[in-house]
Amino acid sequence: MRLAEAWRVALDALRANRLRSALTMLGVVIGVAAVVVLVAIGTGAKREVEQQVEGLGSNLLIVVPGRLDFNSAPSVSRLSLSDVEAVTRVVGDPSRVAVTVTSGETVRAGTQSTFTTVQGVLETTPQVFVRSVGRGSYLTSSDVDTARRVAVLGSTVARTLFGDRDPIGRQVSVAGVRFRVVGVFAPLGQSLGVDRDDEVHIPVTTAHRLYGTNRIDGIAVKAPDRERIDELGNRIVAELSERHPDTEFSAVTQEQILGVLGDILGVLTGVLAAIAGISLLVGGVGVSNIMLVSVRERTREIGLRKAVGARPRDIGVQFLLEAVLLTTLGGVLGMALGIGAALLVGAVSPVPAAITWWSLTLAFGVSAAVGIVFGVVPAQRAGRLDPVVALRTE
């Protein structure tokens, strides 16, 4: 039997049982669509995280006490402003060094209040990180030197406390201490699951008095260029290790952070794809079951074809093509459904979705392979039928 004739016969057989064929394809359609959608969500989340990390600034180097590892417990910081001065000497440019000391505090204005993140910082934060002031101005070196009680509010905090009123020049209370608002950040939105507009910046020296401490939680350095960032990190770690011999320090770059997060999200995407692949296997079992039923129902037809000269291979190829045709059509419909669902998820929800060519290729290839794998047994069974026994079957 010619291959074109075999395809025509297979298509006619599927048309003869439209409802059964449609229900059999449904499992494959759902499986392929699930693979496309879940991989799109995982890939979109990975790209979103990469954009957010890169959006913090360029050539960033984060220096913290202890090992910056997801499996290690956080270390108590022994850094102080004198260590920041030592790091500044290594860097050679004070405008490239930023610090933070962080605490959660209640901020009040009149009858309104909110619990938010209050960060003690230097005046260099907007130069090191990508951060711009929407109204008013940022902290100055004079504010830091004199421990002035001034604050810059995130847009979420400003809206919560003052509504539509202009907060510049007004008073807020941070942990019971009055501060004058000098600026409001331009809106940034979510970053790594954190609302970056829900925070307040005050001078680091003022924060030390407010919190009753002299610690520095971390140091951020903006390297002059990407080529020298690793060498600069090694020099900073060596300087801090010499000042604190009993403390380990880590200096990590954006690329290293992205590498760790990318590995985690890559594994998550693979797990999602594997879970979706289970439904493809279930669909394949359904294809095999229906094809075995089809062999049993068409036993006399098989016997008649063998009696007029059809070879076992011809019979086997015909049933195998029917199985492949079922899963291939299901794969095409599943890809269309998956693409539509991924676009819908990306449009109506905060969950990002990015459709990739390899997920479409993988889903379609697996669906075709399912037809071959689960169609082999029914095809072999049909090809091995004895024509005499088959013709005598009622």
C-alpha positions as CSV (number, residue, x, y, z in Angstrom):
1,M,0.0,0.0,0.0
2,R,1.3,3.4,-0.9
3,L,1.9,5.9,1.9
4,A,-0.5,8.5,0.5
5,E,-3.2,5.8,0.3
6,A,-2.5,4.8,3.9
7,W,-2.9,8.4,5.0
8,R,-6.3,8.6,3.1
9,V,-7.5,5.4,4.7
10,A,-6.4,6.5,8.1
11,L,-8.2,9.9,7.7
12,D,-11.4,8.1,6.5
13,A,-11.3,5.8,9.5
14,L,-11.1,8.8,11.9
15,R,-13.9,10.6,10.1
16,A,-16.1,7.6,10.4
17,N,-15.9,7.9,14.2
18,R,-15.8,11.7,14.7
19,L,-16.9,11.8,18.3
20,R,-14.6,9.0,19.5
21,S,-11.7,10.6,17.6
22,A,-12.4,14.0,19.1
23,L,-12.6,12.6,22.7
24,T,-9.4,10.7,22.1
25,M,-7.6,13.8,20.9
26,L,-8.9,15.8,23.9
27,G,-6.4,14.3,26.2
28,V,-3.5,15.2,23.9
29,V,-4.9,18.7,23.3
30,I,-5.0,19.3,27.1
31,G,-1.6,17.9,27.6
32,V,0.1,20.0,24.9
33,A,-1.8,23.1,26.0
34,A,-0.7,22.6,29.6
35,V,3.0,22.2,28.6
36,V,2.9,25.4,26.5
37,V,1.1,27.5,29.2
38,L,3.2,26.3,32.1
39,V,6.5,26.7,30.3
40,A,5.4,30.1,29.1
41,I,4.6,31.2,32.7
42,G,7.9,29.8,34.0
43,T,9.9,31.4,31.3
44,G,8.1,34.7,31.7
45,A,8.7,34.7,35.5
46,K,12.4,34.1,34.8
47,R,12.6,37.0,32.4
48,E,10.7,39.2,34.8
49,V,13.2,38.5,37.6
50,E,16.1,39.1,35.3
51,Q,14.7,42.5,34.3
52,Q,14.0,43.5,37.9
53,V,17.6,42.6,39.1
54,E,19.1,44.4,36.1
55,G,16.8,47.3,36.9
56,L,18.4,47.9,40.2
57,G,21.4,49.4,38.4
58,S,24.4,48.4,36.3
59,N,27.7,47.0,37.5
60,L,26.5,46.5,41.0
61,L,28.5,44.8,43.7
62,I,26.7,43.8,46.9
63,V,28.9,43.3,50.0
64,V,27.4,41.5,53.0
65,P,28.8,39.7,56.1
66,G,28.6,35.9,55.9
67,R,27.9,33.8,52.8
68,L,25.2,35.1,50.4
69,D,23.7,31.6,49.9
70,F,20.1,30.5,49.9
71,N,21.0,27.6,52.0
72,S,22.9,29.5,54.7
73,A,21.5,31.4,57.7
74,P,21.9,35.2,57.7
75,S,24.8,36.5,59.7
76,V,24.7,39.3,62.3
77,S,26.4,42.3,60.7
78,R,29.5,43.7,62.3
79,L,30.0,46.4,59.7
80,S,30.0,50.0,60.7
81,L,30.5,53.4,59.2
82,S,34.3,53.1,59.7
83,D,34.2,50.0,57.5
84,V,32.3,52.0,54.9
85,E,35.1,54.6,54.9
86,A,37.6,51.8,54.4
87,V,35.6,50.5,51.4
88,T,35.3,54.0,50.0
89,R,39.1,54.3,50.1
90,V,39.4,51.0,48.1
91,V,36.8,52.2,45.6
92,G,38.4,55.6,45.3
93,D,35.1,57.4,44.7
94,P,32.6,58.1,47.6
95,S,29.7,58.6,45.1
96,R,30.0,54.9,44.1
97,V,29.3,53.6,47.6
98,A,25.9,53.2,49.2
99,V,24.9,51.6,52.5
100,T,21.7,50.4,54.2
101,V,20.5,49.7,57.7
102,T,16.9,48.5,57.6
103,S,14.1,48.1,60.1
104,G,10.3,47.8,59.9
105,E,8.6,50.7,61.6
106,T,5.2,52.4,62.0
107,V,5.1,55.8,60.2
108,R,2.3,58.2,61.1
109,A,0.9,61.5,59.7
110,G,-2.0,62.9,61.6
111,T,-4.6,60.1,61.9
112,Q,-3.1,58.0,59.2
113,S,-0.4,55.3,59.8
114,T,1.3,52.5,58.0
115,F,3.9,49.9,58.8
116,T,6.7,50.1,56.3
117,T,10.4,49.5,55.7
118,V,12.6,52.3,56.9
119,Q,16.1,52.4,55.5
120,G,19.0,54.4,56.8
121,V,21.1,55.4,53.8
122,L,23.8,57.7,52.4
123,E,23.1,60.5,50.0
124,T,24.7,58.4,47.3
125,T,21.8,55.9,46.9
126,P,20.3,57.5,43.7
127,Q,23.7,57.4,42.0
128,V,24.4,53.7,42.9
129,F,20.9,52.4,42.4
130,V,18.4,53.3,39.7
131,R,16.2,55.5,41.8
132,S,14.7,58.9,41.0
133,V,12.8,61.5,43.1
134,G,9.4,62.4,41.7
135,R,8.8,65.5,43.9
136,G,11.1,67.5,46.2
137,S,14.7,66.4,46.7
138,Y,16.8,63.6,48.1
139,L,18.9,63.5,51.2
140,T,22.1,65.5,51.2
141,S,25.6,64.9,52.7
142,S,24.8,67.6,55.2
143,D,21.7,65.7,56.3
144,V,23.9,62.6,56.9
145,D,26.7,64.5,58.6
146,T,24.4,66.3,61.1
147,A,21.9,63.3,61.5
148,R,19.1,65.6,60.4
149,R,15.5,64.2,60.9
150,V,14.4,64.4,57.3
151,A,12.8,61.6,55.2
152,V,12.1,60.7,51.6
153,L,8.9,58.7,51.1
154,G,8.0,56.0,48.7
155,S,5.0,56.8,46.5
156,T,2.8,54.1,48.3
157,V,3.7,55.5,51.7
158,A,3.0,59.1,50.6
159,R,-0.4,58.1,49.1
160,T,-1.4,56.2,52.2
161,L,-0.4,59.0,54.6
162,F,-1.4,62.1,52.7
163,G,-3.7,61.0,49.9
164,D,-3.8,63.7,47.2
165,R,-2.1,66.3,49.3
166,D,1.5,67.3,48.7
167,P,3.6,65.8,51.5
168,I,6.7,68.0,50.9
169,G,7.5,70.0,54.0
170,R,5.0,68.1,56.1
171,Q,5.7,66.2,59.3
172,V,5.7,62.4,59.7
173,S,6.4,60.3,62.8
174,V,8.8,57.4,62.5
175,A,8.8,55.1,65.6
176,G,7.5,58.1,67.6
177,V,10.2,60.6,66.3
178,R,9.1,63.5,64.1
179,F,10.7,63.8,60.6
180,R,10.2,66.4,57.9
181,V,9.4,65.1,54.4
182,V,11.8,66.5,51.8
183,G,11.0,64.3,48.8
184,V,8.8,61.6,47.3
185,F,10.2,58.8,45.1
186,A,8.9,58.3,41.6
187,P,6.8,55.1,41.4
188,L,8.8,51.9,40.7
189,G,6.3,49.1,41.4
190,Q,7.1,45.5,42.4
191,S,10.7,44.1,42.3
192,L,11.5,40.5,43.3
193,G,8.1,40.3,45.0
194,V,8.7,43.5,47.1
195,D,6.9,46.8,46.7
196,R,9.8,49.2,46.3
197,D,7.3,52.1,46.7
198,D,6.5,51.0,50.2
199,E,9.6,52.3,52.0
200,V,11.1,55.4,53.7
201,H,14.7,56.7,53.4
202,I,16.3,58.6,56.3
203,P,20.0,59.5,56.8
204,V,22.0,56.5,58.1
205,T,23.3,58.5,61.1
206,T,19.8,59.4,62.1
207,A,18.8,55.7,61.7
208,H,21.6,54.7,64.1
209,R,20.2,57.1,66.8
210,L,16.6,56.0,66.1
211,Y,17.4,52.2,66.3
212,G,20.1,52.5,69.0
213,T,22.8,50.8,66.9
214,N,25.8,51.5,64.8
215,R,25.6,48.5,62.4
216,I,25.5,48.6,58.7
217,D,23.5,45.8,57.1
218,G,25.1,45.9,53.7
219,I,27.2,47.9,51.3
220,A,26.5,48.4,47.6
221,V,29.3,49.5,45.2
222,K,28.8,50.7,41.6
223,A,31.9,49.4,39.7
224,P,33.4,51.7,37.1
225,D,33.0,49.0,34.4
226,R,32.0,45.3,34.1
227,E,35.6,44.1,33.4
228,R,37.0,45.2,36.8
229,I,34.0,44.3,39.0
230,D,35.4,40.9,40.2
231,E,38.8,42.4,41.0
232,L,37.2,45.2,42.9
233,G,35.0,42.8,44.9
234,N,38.1,40.7,45.9
235,R,39.9,43.9,47.1
236,I,36.9,45.0,49.2
237,V,36.5,41.5,50.7
238,A,40.2,41.4,51.5
239,E,40.0,44.8,53.2
240,L,37.0,43.9,55.3
241,S,38.5,40.5,56.2
242,E,41.6,42.2,57.4
243,R,39.5,44.5,59.6
244,H,37.4,41.6,60.9
245,P,39.5,38.4,60.8
246,D,36.8,36.3,62.5
247,T,34.1,37.3,60.0
248,E,33.5,36.0,56.5
249,F,32.3,38.4,53.8
250,S,30.8,38.0,50.4
251,A,30.8,40.2,47.4
252,V,28.3,39.2,44.7
253,T,27.5,40.7,41.3
254,Q,24.2,40.9,39.5
255,E,25.3,38.2,37.2
256,Q,25.9,35.8,40.1
257,I,22.5,36.7,41.6
258,L,20.9,36.2,38.2
259,G,22.7,32.9,37.8
260,V,21.3,31.5,41.1
261,L,17.8,32.8,40.5
262,G,17.9,31.6,37.0
263,D,18.9,28.1,38.1
264,I,16.0,28.0,40.6
265,L,13.4,29.2,38.1
266,G,14.8,26.9,35.4
267,V,14.3,23.9,37.7
268,L,10.8,25.2,38.5
269,T,10.0,25.6,34.8
270,G,11.2,22.0,34.2
271,V,9.1,20.7,37.0
272,L,6.0,22.5,35.6
273,A,6.7,21.0,32.2
274,A,7.1,17.5,33.6
275,I,3.8,17.8,35.5
276,A,2.1,18.9,32.3
277,G,3.8,16.1,30.5
278,I,1.9,13.6,32.7
279,S,-1.3,14.6,31.1
280,L,0.3,13.8,27.7
281,L,1.1,10.3,28.9
282,V,-2.5,9.9,30.0
283,G,-3.6,11.1,26.6
284,G,-1.3,8.5,25.0
285,V,-2.8,5.7,27.1
286,G,-6.2,6.9,25.8
287,V,-5.0,6.7,22.2
288,S,-3.6,3.2,22.7
289,N,-6.9,2.1,24.3
290,I,-9.0,3.5,21.5
291,M,-6.8,2.0,18.8
292,L,-7.0,-1.5,20.4
293,V,-10.8,-1.1,20.4
294,S,-10.6,0.0,16.8
295,V,-8.6,-3.2,15.9
296,R,-11.2,-5.4,17.6
297,E,-14.1,-3.6,15.8
298,R,-12.4,-3.8,12.4
299,T,-11.2,-7.4,12.6
300,R,-13.3,-8.5,9.5
301,E,-12.0,-5.5,7.6
302,I,-8.4,-6.5,8.4
303,G,-9.1,-10.1,7.4
304,L,-10.6,-9.0,4.1
305,R,-7.6,-6.8,3.3
306,K,-5.2,-9.6,4.0
307,A,-7.2,-11.9,1.9
308,V,-6.8,-9.6,-1.2
309,G,-3.1,-9.3,-0.7
310,A,-2.4,-6.7,2.0
311,R,0.8,-7.5,4.0
312,P,1.0,-7.4,7.8
313,R,3.3,-4.4,7.4
314,D,0.6,-2.6,5.4
315,I,-2.0,-3.2,8.1
316,G,0.4,-2.2,10.9
317,V,1.4,1.1,9.1
318,Q,-2.3,2.0,8.6
319,F,-3.2,1.7,12.3
320,L,0.1,3.4,13.3
321,L,-0.7,6.3,11.0
322,E,-4.2,6.6,12.5
323,A,-2.6,6.9,16.0
324,V,0.0,9.4,14.8
325,L,-2.7,11.4,13.0
326,L,-4.8,11.6,16.2
327,T,-1.9,12.9,18.3
328,T,-0.6,15.2,15.6
329,L,-3.9,16.9,15.1
330,G,-4.3,17.0,18.9
331,G,-0.8,18.6,19.2
332,V,-1.6,21.3,16.7
333,L,-4.9,22.2,18.4
334,G,-3.1,22.0,21.8
335,M,-0.5,24.5,20.7
336,A,-3.1,26.9,19.4
337,L,-5.0,26.6,22.7
338,G,-1.8,26.9,24.8
339,I,-0.7,30.0,22.9
340,G,-4.1,31.6,23.4
341,A,-4.2,30.7,27.1
342,A,-0.7,32.1,27.6
343,L,-1.5,35.4,26.0
344,L,-4.7,35.6,28.1
345,V,-2.8,34.9,31.3
346,G,-0.2,37.6,30.4
347,A,-2.9,40.1,29.6
348,V,-5.3,39.8,32.5
349,S,-3.1,38.7,35.4
350,P,0.1,40.0,37.0
351,V,1.7,36.6,36.1
352,P,4.0,37.1,33.1
353,A,4.0,34.6,30.3
354,A,6.6,34.3,27.5
355,I,6.0,31.8,24.7
356,T,9.2,30.2,23.5
357,W,9.8,28.3,20.2
358,W,11.4,25.4,22.0
359,S,8.3,24.8,24.2
360,L,6.1,24.6,21.1
361,T,8.6,22.3,19.3
362,L,8.9,20.1,22.4
363,A,5.1,19.9,22.9
364,F,4.4,19.1,19.3
365,G,7.3,16.6,19.1
366,V,6.2,14.8,22.2
367,S,2.6,14.6,21.0
368,A,3.8,13.0,17.7
369,A,6.1,10.6,19.6
370,V,3.1,9.7,21.9
371,G,1.2,8.6,18.8
372,I,4.1,6.4,17.6
373,V,4.9,4.9,21.0
374,F,1.3,4.2,22.0
375,G,0.2,3.2,18.5
376,V,2.9,0.5,18.0
377,V,1.1,-2.2,20.1
378,P,-2.3,-1.8,18.4
379,A,-0.6,-1.7,15.0
380,Q,1.4,-4.9,15.7
381,R,-1.7,-6.6,16.9
382,A,-3.6,-5.7,13.8
383,G,-0.7,-6.8,11.6
384,R,-0.5,-10.2,13.3
385,L,-4.2,-11.2,12.9
386,D,-4.7,-14.4,11.0
387,P,-6.8,-13.6,7.9
388,V,-8.9,-16.8,8.1
389,V,-9.7,-16.2,11.8
390,A,-10.4,-12.5,11.1
391,L,-12.9,-13.3,8.3
392,R,-14.8,-15.8,10.5
393,T,-15.2,-13.1,13.3
394,E,-18.7,-11.8,13.8
